[in-house]
Every structure is written in structure tokens, then in C-alpha cells.
Amino acid sequence: MKRRLFAALMCALPVLAWAAYPEKPVRLIVPFTPGSITDVVARALAQGLDSELGQSVVVENRAGANGTVGTASAIRSEPDGYTLFMVGVSTGASNVSAFKSLPYDPRKDFAPIGLVAEAPFMLVSRGDLPVDSVKDLIDYAKANPGKLSYGYGSGSAQLCGAQVVSMGGFTATAVAYRGVPQAMTDLMGGVLDFTIADMVNGLQQAQAGRVKALGVTSKTRSPLAPELPTLAEAGLPDYDLNVWFGVAAPAGTPSDVIARVNQALGNVLQSSSLQQQFATNGLTVRTSTPEGFRQLIASDIDKWGKVFVDAGLTPQ
């Protein structure tokens, strides 16, 4: 009888741990600036996770160095489920190629929890640049060699911009920013000639007439701006780069906690109001298991590594 009771208790321990978590507020670290698309995703998720987990989920922005500052700080946190962090193409994949010495390894230092969304980027130029299409931009750049500059606010945006330059066969100076909002400010101020922006920042300024929208980076047009051509349609054949967003925890976080947060994310992402909020920002809901997200990170490290090489970039 005692042996049976002990066995039953041991089987119940994971459930008991699940029920106990969380007992205090949870941090969700965003490794980019407020107003960035990663920040938009995180804050939408945090609102839903508050209810699902029964504790406050506090978004904390720690921007810098293509997301490496915030990500490195997150993985050094106690792996107890009380520090989660946003992972995107930059921090989870392209930074592996972009940095000679990355302060973390996504394959070893992350405990992936789940994918939450994907979205295209868009190519935008300053309002007074004498171009109205991707072809115009390429022709203008070739007629003015070395005179154009473009900004980027993340590693994935950097690669998307470099791929435009490489496939277009022209030269341009790349300028790094802490986030897309900062790059957009300089674009509107005439400091930059073009940039790669997320749909929420790029389209808002284009509709206000402050910048020109030239195309989206995805294989298909965005429902948010169906009149805007894809870069492949506009003169860069086979151009197709999307970005994704997910949530992770430091490696070593208990598997039952990972499962608990994954379930909570799945419930939040079923919300029609959240799906509408995502759609308004050019995002499409995507879900996965922790293992599925781990596999995506591993495969995209190789995918974006090839883009990095094809674009002729040199690790920092």
C-alpha cells in the first residue's frame, strides 16, 4: 500500500508543479525598442497571458546590438519560468552568422516554448527620393553609385536590405539602428534613402505620405496592403523572406513549466481579438510545439546563414 501511495505521489508531482506555477509575476524580455514589431507582439501576448497564467506578465525592453543585449541577459536568468523572452529571426537565427562572437547559442541556450506569429517586411524609401518602384530604386542607385544609404533595426532587416542591394546589383551604405522606429525617423528626416521596415511602422508612415512603400518581402502580397507588389513581382525574382516571432525561456527551465506556458500561448492565440490585432499589424498567427519551434530555429540558422553569404556580408 505504501509503495502504491509513493508511486502515485511521484506521478502527481509534475501536475502539482504545473498547478503551482506561476506564484509571482513573470517577466517577458523584448530585446528591441518600444514600438518595434517584436514589442507589439509581446504586449499583445502579455495581455492574454495575464489571464491564462493568473499572474501579471511584465514586458521589459532591453534593446541593443541586433537584439543580443536583451537575449544575452535573458538566458543568464534563473531557469525557473519567471523570465521568458521574445525570439525572432534576428536573435534566433540570423545573428549566428552576423556576429563573429555571439554571446549565446540559440541551439543550446534557449528552451523554446512556441512560435506565435509571422510577417513580411516592406521596402520603403524617403518621400523625396525620385523613385516610385523597386525598378526605379535600382536604376537610380546604379546611376548614383555609392551615394545611397539604408537603415536597419534588426539582424533580419539587415539581411533583407542587403539582399535587395545584392540582387539589385548596386551599392549602398548600411546603417545600424537600435530598432525600426529609429530608422524610420531618420528616413523621414532625409538621413537615409531607404529602409526595411515592419508593416506596422512602414505602412503607417507610407499612408501618411511621409515615405514611399515599394514592396513587401514575402512570396505573396500582404492582405494589409494588397495593392503593394512583392519584391519578386517588382523586379527581384525569387525574393522571399518572412520573419517569425516566438517565446522562449533560458535553457534548463523545467519541462512542465515549458508545457504550461505553451498551452497558455495556444489559448491566447485562439482569441479572435488578438488575431484581429495581429492582422491589423500585418501579422499572421502561427503556433507550434516546443520541439517544433526548436526545429524551426535550427533550420533557419542554416537558411539565414545562406542569405548572409549570398548578400556578401561580413560578420561583425
NORSULFEN-V680074 format. One record per residue. N is the residue number from 1. RES is the residue in one letter. PSI is psi as a letter, one per 40 degrees, with the letter a starting at -180 (NA if undefined). Layout:
n=N res=RES psi=PSI
n=N res=RES psi=PSI
This chain:
n=1 res=M psi=d
n=2 res=K psi=d
n=3 res=R psi=d
n=4 res=R psi=d
n=5 res=L psi=d
n=6 res=F psi=d
n=7 res=A psi=d
n=8 res=A psi=d
n=9 res=L psi=d
n=10 res=M psi=d
n=11 res=C psi=d
n=12 res=A psi=e
n=13 res=L psi=d
n=14 res=P psi=d
n=15 res=V psi=d
n=16 res=L psi=d
n=17 res=A psi=d
n=18 res=W psi=d
n=19 res=A psi=d
n=20 res=A psi=d
n=21 res=Y psi=h
n=22 res=P psi=i
n=23 res=E psi=e
n=24 res=K psi=i
n=25 res=P psi=i
n=26 res=V psi=h
n=27 res=R psi=h
n=28 res=L psi=h
n=29 res=I psi=h
n=30 res=V psi=h
n=31 res=P psi=f
n=32 res=F psi=i
n=33 res=T psi=i
n=34 res=P psi=h
n=35 res=G psi=e
n=36 res=S psi=i
n=37 res=I psi=d
n=38 res=T psi=d
n=39 res=D psi=d
n=40 res=V psi=d
n=41 res=V psi=d
n=42 res=A psi=d
n=43 res=R psi=d
n=44 res=A psi=d
n=45 res=L psi=d
n=46 res=A psi=d
n=47 res=Q psi=d
n=48 res=G psi=d
n=49 res=L psi=d
n=50 res=D psi=d
n=51 res=S psi=d
n=52 res=E psi=d
n=53 res=L psi=e
n=54 res=G psi=e
n=55 res=Q psi=i
n=56 res=S psi=h
n=57 res=V psi=h
n=58 res=V psi=h
n=59 res=V psi=h
n=60 res=E psi=h
n=61 res=N psi=h
n=62 res=R psi=g
n=63 res=A psi=i
n=64 res=G psi=i
n=65 res=A psi=f
n=66 res=N psi=f
n=67 res=G psi=e
n=68 res=T psi=d
n=69 res=V psi=d
n=70 res=G psi=d
n=71 res=T psi=d
n=72 res=A psi=d
n=73 res=S psi=d
n=74 res=A psi=d
n=75 res=I psi=e
n=76 res=R psi=e
n=77 res=S psi=i
n=78 res=E psi=h
n=79 res=P psi=g
n=80 res=D psi=e
n=81 res=G psi=e
n=82 res=Y psi=e
n=83 res=T psi=h
n=84 res=L psi=i
n=85 res=F psi=i
n=86 res=M psi=h
n=87 res=V psi=h
n=88 res=G psi=a
n=89 res=V psi=d
n=90 res=S psi=d
n=91 res=T psi=d
n=92 res=G psi=e
n=93 res=A psi=c
n=94 res=S psi=d
n=95 res=N psi=d
n=96 res=V psi=d
n=97 res=S psi=d
n=98 res=A psi=d
n=99 res=F psi=h
n=100 res=K psi=d
n=101 res=S psi=g
n=102 res=L psi=h
n=103 res=P psi=e
n=104 res=Y psi=i
n=105 res=D psi=h
n=106 res=P psi=d
n=107 res=R psi=d
n=108 res=K psi=d
n=109 res=D psi=e
n=110 res=F psi=i
n=111 res=A psi=g
n=112 res=P psi=h
n=113 res=I psi=d
n=114 res=G psi=i
n=115 res=L psi=i
n=116 res=V psi=d
n=117 res=A psi=i
n=118 res=E psi=i
n=119 res=A psi=i
n=120 res=P psi=i
n=121 res=F psi=i
n=122 res=M psi=i
n=123 res=L psi=h
n=124 res=V psi=i
n=125 res=S psi=i
n=126 res=R psi=i
n=127 res=G psi=d
n=128 res=D psi=e
n=129 res=L psi=h
n=130 res=P psi=f
n=131 res=V psi=i
n=132 res=D psi=e
n=133 res=S psi=i
n=134 res=V psi=d
n=135 res=K psi=d
n=136 res=D psi=d
n=137 res=L psi=d
n=138 res=I psi=d
n=139 res=D psi=d
n=140 res=Y psi=d
n=141 res=A psi=d
n=142 res=K psi=d
n=143 res=A psi=e
n=144 res=N psi=g
n=145 res=P psi=h
n=146 res=G psi=e
n=147 res=K psi=e
n=148 res=L psi=i
n=149 res=S psi=i
n=150 res=Y psi=i
n=151 res=G psi=i
n=152 res=Y psi=i
n=153 res=G psi=e
n=154 res=S psi=i
n=155 res=G psi=d
n=156 res=S psi=d
n=157 res=A psi=d
n=158 res=Q psi=d
n=159 res=L psi=d
n=160 res=C psi=d
n=161 res=G psi=d
n=162 res=A psi=d
n=163 res=Q psi=d
n=164 res=V psi=d
n=165 res=V psi=d
n=166 res=S psi=d
n=167 res=M psi=d
n=168 res=G psi=e
n=169 res=G psi=f
n=170 res=F psi=i
n=171 res=T psi=i
n=172 res=A psi=i
n=173 res=T psi=h
n=174 res=A psi=h
n=175 res=V psi=h
n=176 res=A psi=i
n=177 res=Y psi=i
n=178 res=R psi=d
n=179 res=G psi=i
n=180 res=V psi=d
n=181 res=P psi=d
n=182 res=Q psi=d
n=183 res=A psi=d
n=184 res=M psi=d
n=185 res=T psi=d
n=186 res=D psi=d
n=187 res=L psi=d
n=188 res=M psi=d
n=189 res=G psi=e
n=190 res=G psi=e
n=191 res=V psi=d
n=192 res=L psi=i
n=193 res=D psi=d
n=194 res=F psi=i
n=195 res=T psi=i
n=196 res=I psi=h
n=197 res=A psi=i
n=198 res=D psi=i
n=199 res=M psi=d
n=200 res=V psi=d
n=201 res=N psi=d
n=202 res=G psi=d
n=203 res=L psi=d
n=204 res=Q psi=d
n=205 res=Q psi=d
n=206 res=A psi=d
n=207 res=Q psi=d
n=208 res=A psi=e
n=209 res=G psi=e
n=210 res=R psi=d
n=211 res=V psi=i
n=212 res=K psi=h
n=213 res=A psi=h
n=214 res=L psi=d
n=215 res=G psi=i
n=216 res=V psi=i
n=217 res=T psi=e
n=218 res=S psi=i
n=219 res=K psi=d
n=220 res=T psi=i
n=221 res=R psi=i
n=222 res=S psi=h
n=223 res=P psi=d
n=224 res=L psi=d
n=225 res=A psi=g
n=226 res=P psi=e
n=227 res=E psi=e
n=228 res=L psi=h
n=229 res=P psi=i
n=230 res=T psi=i
n=231 res=L psi=d
n=232 res=A psi=d
n=233 res=E psi=d
n=234 res=A psi=e
n=235 res=G psi=e
n=236 res=L psi=g
n=237 res=P psi=h
n=238 res=D psi=e
n=239 res=Y psi=h
n=240 res=D psi=g
n=241 res=L psi=h
n=242 res=N psi=i
n=243 res=V psi=i
n=244 res=W psi=i
n=245 res=F psi=i
n=246 res=G psi=a
n=247 res=V psi=h
n=248 res=A psi=i
n=249 res=A psi=i
n=250 res=P psi=i
n=251 res=A psi=i
n=252 res=G psi=e
n=253 res=T psi=h
n=254 res=P psi=i
n=255 res=S psi=d
n=256 res=D psi=d
n=257 res=V psi=d
n=258 res=I psi=d
n=259 res=A psi=d
n=260 res=R psi=d
n=261 res=V psi=d
n=262 res=N psi=d
n=263 res=Q psi=d
n=264 res=A psi=d
n=265 res=L psi=d
n=266 res=G psi=d
n=267 res=N psi=d
n=268 res=V psi=d
n=269 res=L psi=e
n=270 res=Q psi=e
n=271 res=S psi=h
n=272 res=S psi=d
n=273 res=S psi=d
n=274 res=L psi=d
n=275 res=Q psi=d
n=276 res=Q psi=d
n=277 res=Q psi=d
n=278 res=F psi=d
n=279 res=A psi=d
n=280 res=T psi=d
n=281 res=N psi=e
n=282 res=G psi=e
n=283 res=L psi=i
n=284 res=T psi=h
n=285 res=V psi=h
n=286 res=R psi=h
n=287 res=T psi=i
n=288 res=S psi=i
n=289 res=T psi=i
n=290 res=P psi=d
n=291 res=E psi=d
n=292 res=G psi=d
n=293 res=F psi=d
n=294 res=R psi=d
n=295 res=Q psi=d
n=296 res=L psi=d
n=297 res=I psi=d
n=298 res=A psi=d
n=299 res=S psi=d
n=300 res=D psi=d
n=301 res=I psi=d
n=302 res=D psi=d
n=303 res=K psi=d
n=304 res=W psi=d
n=305 res=G psi=d
n=306 res=K psi=d
n=307 res=V psi=d
n=308 res=F psi=d
n=309 res=V psi=d
n=310 res=D psi=d
n=311 res=A psi=e
n=312 res=G psi=f
n=313 res=L psi=i
n=314 res=T psi=h
n=315 res=P psi=i
n=316 res=Q psi=NA
